[in-house]
Amino acid sequence: MKFSEIGEESWPDLQPYLDTCFLPLSGLTGEESPWDATEKIARTGEWLVPLEQAFRGRTVTMPAYHYNGLDNGRAAAINRLIRNCRSAGFRYVVVVSGHPLRLDEPLEADLVVQPESDDEQPEAAGIGKSVADLWRKPSSAPPSAV
């Protein structure tokens, strides 16, 4: 689902089923020409669409964070977004980019889906498996008493 498909009234009923959000990062710097910006945003979409299609009903795609490629504090800003997604009720946050992220510090996301090189193409089965594997990891919470 897209964030725009969820209303305030429906969120409490949907929240238990929508435990994962996708946070697209376009990597724009503001120095791109209009056609280069279009290409960068479309490239992120190429990596995002297979995940949205495979996991519709369990995930919410949040608005894209476009301008994250210029300043030194960009990882800190993205990490604030990740924490905000968790505060909104998402158990898992998956960052998706169509370009290799070169950040000044690690991200706090549960998973980062991105190419290793600028010319790598998304492989739907492989990136889908990485999300499914995320859900299969044992919980870090202590087991409940029976």
C-alpha positions in Angstrom: 0.0 0.0 0.0 1.0 3.6 -0.5 0.9 6.0 2.5 -1.8 7.9 0.7 -4.2 4.9 0.7 -4.4 4.9 4.5 -6.8 7.1 6.4 -6.6 8.1 10.0 -9.7 6.1 10.8 -8.5 2.9 9.1 -5.0 2.9 10.5 -5.8 1.3 13.9 -7.4 -1.7 12.1 -4.7 -2.0 9.5 -1.7 -1.4 11.7 -1.4 -5.0 13.0 -1.1 -6.3 9.4 1.1 -3.5 8.0 4.2 -4.0 10.1 6.8 -3.0 7.5 7.4 0.3 5.7 9.5 0.9 2.6 11.4 4.2 2.7 12.6 5.1 -0.8 15.7 7.3 -1.1 16.3 9.0 -4.4 19.7 10.4 -3.6 19.2 13.8 -5.3 21.7 16.5 -4.5 19.9 19.4 -6.1 22.7 19.7 -8.6 21.0 17.4 -11.2 19.4 18.6 -14.4 15.7 17.9 -14.6 16.3 14.8 -16.8 19.0 13.5 -14.5 16.6 14.0 -11.5 13.9 12.1 -13.3 16.3 9.2 -14.1 17.4 9.0 -10.4 13.9 8.9 -9.1 12.8 6.4 -11.7 15.8 4.2 -10.9 14.7 4.1 -7.3 11.3 3.1 -8.5 12.7 0.2 -10.4 14.1 -1.2 -7.1 10.9 -0.4 -5.2 8.2 -1.7 -7.5 9.1 -5.5 -7.2 8.9 -5.2 -3.4 5.6 -3.3 -3.5 4.1 -5.9 -5.8 5.4 -8.9 -3.9 4.4 -7.8 -0.4 1.2 -5.8 -0.9 -0.9 -6.2 2.2 1.9 -6.3 4.6 3.9 -3.2 3.7 3.4 0.6 3.3 5.5 2.7 1.0 6.2 6.0 2.7 6.9 9.2 0.7 10.3 9.2 -1.0 13.1 11.1 0.6 14.7 12.8 -2.4 17.4 15.2 -1.3 19.8 13.0 0.7 23.0 13.2 -1.3 24.7 16.5 -0.5 25.3 17.3 3.2 27.4 15.5 5.7 24.5 14.9 8.2 22.4 13.0 5.7 22.6 9.7 7.5 21.5 11.4 10.7 18.5 12.9 8.9 17.6 9.5 7.4 18.0 7.8 10.7 15.5 10.3 12.2 13.0 9.3 9.5 13.6 5.7 10.3 13.0 6.3 14.0 9.8 8.3 13.2 8.6 5.3 11.1 9.1 3.1 14.1 7.3 5.6 16.4 4.4 5.5 13.9 4.0 1.8 14.6 6.1 0.0 12.0 8.1 -2.9 13.3 10.4 -3.1 10.3 11.8 -0.3 8.2 13.3 -1.1 4.8 15.3 1.6 3.0 15.2 1.3 -0.8 17.5 3.1 -3.2 18.2 2.7 -6.9 21.8 3.9 -6.3 24.5 2.7 -4.0 24.2 4.8 -0.8 27.4 6.5 0.3 26.6 7.8 3.7 28.6 9.2 6.5 27.3 6.7 9.1 25.3 3.4 9.1 21.6 3.5 8.8 19.3 2.2 11.6 17.0 0.5 9.1 16.3 -3.3 9.4 17.3 -3.7 5.8 18.8 -1.5 3.0 17.9 -2.6 -0.5 20.3 -1.0 -3.1 22.5 -1.9 -6.0 26.2 -2.5 -5.4 27.0 -0.5 -8.5 25.2 2.2 -10.6 24.6 -0.2 -13.5 23.3 -3.2 -11.4 19.7 -4.1 -12.3 17.2 -5.2 -9.6 16.6 -8.9 -9.4 13.0 -9.2 -8.0 13.4 -12.7 -6.5 16.7 -11.8 -4.7 15.5 -8.5 -3.2 12.1 -10.1 -2.3 14.0 -12.9 -0.5 15.9 -10.4 1.5 12.7 -8.9 2.8 11.1 -12.3 3.5 14.3 -13.3 5.3 14.0 -10.2 7.5 10.6 -11.4 8.7 11.9 -14.9 9.4 14.6 -13.7 11.8 13.9 -14.7 15.4 12.7 -11.9 17.5 15.3 -10.3 19.8 12.6 -10.1 22.6 12.9 -12.7 25.3 10.5 -15.6 25.0 7.3 -15.1 26.9 6.6 -17.4 29.8 4.0 -20.1 29.2 
